[in-house]
């Protein structure tokens, strides 16, 4: 899993360099808010998650604040349930047309959460028993990254998909989110008006 996350990060950095080559299709200053839901994977567990993004762009440079909250969804009769929160500040590059927007970004963030350690004991009756594990809490600086595809069917509205990740030595994650957003998205049409 860590090898895959490393490859995603390397791809993100290469994508940022590629996006930096084209500055002709992006309006100067834009901002928008997005909400999403999706799945998050780690070497130990699968989670469902929600995410909130605030984006601001200047020319073809993208600045993003991202908050993600994830909870394990296949943890029946297991304690503790694994969970994670992530805060990220990222910068990247974007490319846009009137209806499509692509971006890649990376930055610094903070991850915190709870994960299971060693098995301790079982509790409950003979029909239903619960396995109890050591509860481990972590809080660590991470390297967040993200690839976005957004479809902009009408002005001020975006629908998209994000591939997100957080690299850290404790609990690196990789997620896929479906999202919807509202705000002033960069568009080709807006660029023509700006020039």
N, C-alpha and C positions, 0 to 999 in steps of 0.2 A: 504494500500500500504506500509506504514512504517513497519507494522508487517511482510509482505512478504520480504521486504528488510532486516530486522533484521534476519529472518530465512536464507536467502541466505548468509549473512555474517557469521552466525554461522556455516553453512555448509562449507563455504570456509575455516574457521579456522580448522574445523575437517578434511577436505580434506588435508590441508597442513600437519597436523600431520600424516595422513595416507601415503602421498607421501614421507614423511621424512624417512619412514621405509625401503625403497628400494633404494639403491645407486649403484646398480650393473649394470645398463643398460644405463648409461649416460656418454658421453665423457666429458672431463675436461672443455675446453673453446670453446664456440660457440657464434655466433651472427647472427641475421637476422632481416630484416625489413618486416613489413606487412601493407597492406592497406585494408580497408574494408568499407562496406556500410550496413546499416540496419535500424531497427526501435527502437525507444526509447519511453518508456511509463512513465508517471507521473500521480499522482492522478488527475491532471487537464487537461492534453492534450496528444496527440499523435504526435510524431515527426519522421522525417526521419533524418538520421545522417550519417556522414562519420567519419572514425577513422584511425589514424596512430599509429603503435606500433613500438618501437625499443626494441628488446630483446637481452639480453646477459645472458649466463649461465656459471656457474662454477660447475663442477660435477653435482649434481641434484638440485642445487639452481638456481632459475630463477630471474633475475632482469629485470624490464620492465619500460619504459617510454611510456605513452599513452596520445594522444591528441584526443579529440572528439569534433565535431561541429555538433549541431542539430538544426533543424528549424521545427516549427509546419507546418503540411501539410494540415490540414482541417480548415483553417482560412480565408475562402472567406468573404470579406466585413467586416472583424473584424480588429480593430487596438488597440494596437500593435500586431504584429505577435510574438508569443513567440519563444524565441531562447535561446540556452545555449552552453557554451564552457566549457570544462573540461580538466585539466592538472593533470596527476597522476604519481607518482613514487611508484612502488610496488615491493615487493619481495615475492617469493613463492617457490613451489616445482614442479618438473616435473618428469614424467615417460615417457620413450620412447622405442620404438622398431625400427626396420628398417623402417617401413611404418607408424606407428601411434605414436602420441605424445599427452599426456594429461597433463594439468597443472592447478594449482589453486594458486592465489596470492591475496594479499591485501596490502594496504599501506596508504599514505597520499596524498591529492591532493587539488586542488583549482577549484571551480566552479564559473562561472559568467554568467550573462545573463539578459534577460528581460522577465517579465511575467505580465499578466493583473491583475489589481486591480479592484476597483469599477467601475460600469457602469457610464459614464458621459453623453453622448448624442448620437443621430443619425444624420448623415449628408447625403446629396444626395437627389435625386428626389423620386417620388412615385414608379417608377419601380425598381430602384436600390438604396438602401440606405446602408450606412455603419455604424456599431456600433462602437463607440469610447469608450475605457475604460482607466482608469488610468494606466499609464505606470510605472511599478515598476522595478527598477534595483537592482540586488543583486550580491555580491561577497563574497564567504564564503569558509572556509576550509572544506573539506569533507573527508570521508573514502571511497576510491575506492576499488572495488573487481572485480575479474574476474575468469571465468572458461573457459578453451580453449580445443578444440579438433582439431587436425591438422592431415591431411593425407599427407604423403610425397611420391608421386608417383615416382619421380626421384630425384637424388641428387640436392641440392640447391633450390628446389621448394617445397612450402607447400600450401595446400588448406584447409581451416577450417571454424569453427564456434566458436564464442565467446559469452558468456553470461556475460554482464558487468553491473556494478552498481556504483552509487555514493550515499552515505548516508550523508545527512545533514539536518538541521532543516528547511531550506527554500524550496528547490526543489529537493528531492531525486528522482533518476531515475533508471530505469531498462531497459536494451537494449539487443537486439540480433543482431549480425553482421555476415555476410558472409565475408570471407577475403581470400586474396592470399598473399603469401610472397616469398621472395627470400633471400638467404644467407646460411650460414653454420649452418644447423640444426643438433642437436645431433642425432646420429644414433647408433644402436647396432653394425653395421659393423665398424664404426669409433672407437667405444670403444675397440673392439678387437685389432685394430691396435695400439691404445694408450697404451694398456697393453702389 
